[in-house]
Amino acid sequence: YDDYDYGEVNQLLERSLKIYIKTVACYPEKTTKRMYTQFWRHFKHSEKVHVNLLLLEARMQAALLYALRAVTRYMT
């Protein structure tokens, strides 16, 4: 959104994590094993998998919302 203050995100997340999140959410086919192993090195494998599942679920929900909005606009 144009009115969102992304400065808060910059304070809370490291740049490498932001890049990883954007890549997984927007371009999952470009995610590499190297990216996966480098983000949050102190986390266990199962925790990283959980984060990836959350990201993919968020992407799916966003796509559903955009599709429903398009259908609603078409119907009205």
C-alpha positions in Angstrom: 0.0 0.0 0.0 1.1 3.5 -0.7 0.2 4.8 2.8 2.0 2.1 4.8 5.1 3.1 6.8 7.7 0.5 5.8 10.1 2.1 8.2 8.7 -0.1 10.9 9.5 -3.3 8.9 13.0 -2.1 8.4 13.5 -1.7 12.1 12.0 -5.1 13.0 13.5 -7.4 10.3 17.0 -7.9 9.0 17.5 -7.1 5.4 18.4 -10.7 4.5 15.2 -11.9 6.1 13.1 -9.4 4.3 14.6 -10.5 1.0 13.9 -14.1 1.8 10.3 -13.4 2.8 9.7 -11.4 -0.4 11.3 -14.1 -2.5 9.3 -16.9 -1.0 6.0 -15.0 -1.1 6.4 -13.4 -4.5 8.8 -15.6 -6.4 8.8 -19.1 -4.8 10.4 -20.6 -7.9 13.5 -18.4 -7.3 14.1 -19.6 -3.7 17.3 -21.5 -3.5 18.7 -23.9 -0.9 21.5 -21.4 -0.2 18.9 -18.8 0.7 17.1 -21.3 3.0 20.2 -22.3 4.8 21.5 -18.7 5.3 18.3 -17.2 6.9 18.0 -17.6 10.6 20.9 -19.9 11.1 20.2 -20.4 14.8 16.8 -21.9 14.1 16.1 -25.5 13.7 15.0 -27.0 10.4 11.5 -27.6 11.6 11.1 -24.0 12.6 12.3 -22.8 9.2 9.8 -25.2 7.5 7.0 -23.7 9.7 7.9 -20.2 8.7 7.9 -21.2 5.0 4.4 -22.8 5.4 3.1 -19.6 7.1 4.5 -17.5 4.2 2.9 -19.8 1.6 -0.4 -19.7 3.4 -0.3 -15.9 3.6 0.4 -15.8 -0.2 -2.6 -18.1 -0.8 -4.9 -16.0 1.4 -3.8 -12.8 -0.4 -4.5 -14.4 -3.8 -7.9 -15.5 -2.6 -8.8 -12.0 -1.4 -7.7 -10.4 -4.7 -9.8 -13.0 -6.6 -12.9 -12.5 -4.4 -12.5 -8.7 -4.8 -12.4 -9.0 -8.5 -15.5 -11.3 -8.6 -17.3 -8.9 -6.3 -16.5 -5.9 -8.5 -17.6 -7.9 -11.5 -20.9 -8.8 -9.9 -21.8 -5.3 -8.8 
